[in-house]
Amino acid sequence: SVSGNLKISPEHLKSVALLSQHQKLNQITGAIHAVAWVEPEKGIVELREDVGRHNALDKLIGALLKRGTDFGAGFMITTSRASYEMVQKTTAVGVTVLVAISAPTALAIRLAQESGLTLIGFARDETCVIYSHSQRFME
């Protein structure tokens, strides 16, 4: 179970629109997923890409662990749908907010609700759907 005081706003979702600028491999191939670490005051701090969305998440978590990142200080954005495995991996390290540009799976929503994770889907510019723990989202 995760807990944290991080608050994000529609303004912070503007990072979604900036993802493509950071996706060097996707600019070449057009077929690569990315997961980004966003800190509200800094924007996109770190990003990893891979053909597999789970691999991109694993790479990012590993890079952030090496840096000693405080996982309560930011949130993750994925260019894919959010699966239950992604919810499990993010909550395992203490991430409190996971944003997906696509839909989450039903099991991902249930696990997010149970684990305390704020799960956001269909993030576009300043709009989104909040599936769990909306107290971390400021309107």
Secondary structure, DSSP 8 states (H G I E B T S, - for coil): -------B-GGGGGHHHHHHHH-HHHHHHS--EEEEEEETTTEEEEEEEESSHHHHHHHHHHHHHHHT--TTS-EEEESS-B-HHHHHHHHHHT--EEEESS-B-HHHHHHHHHHT-EEEEEEETTEEEEEE-GGGB--
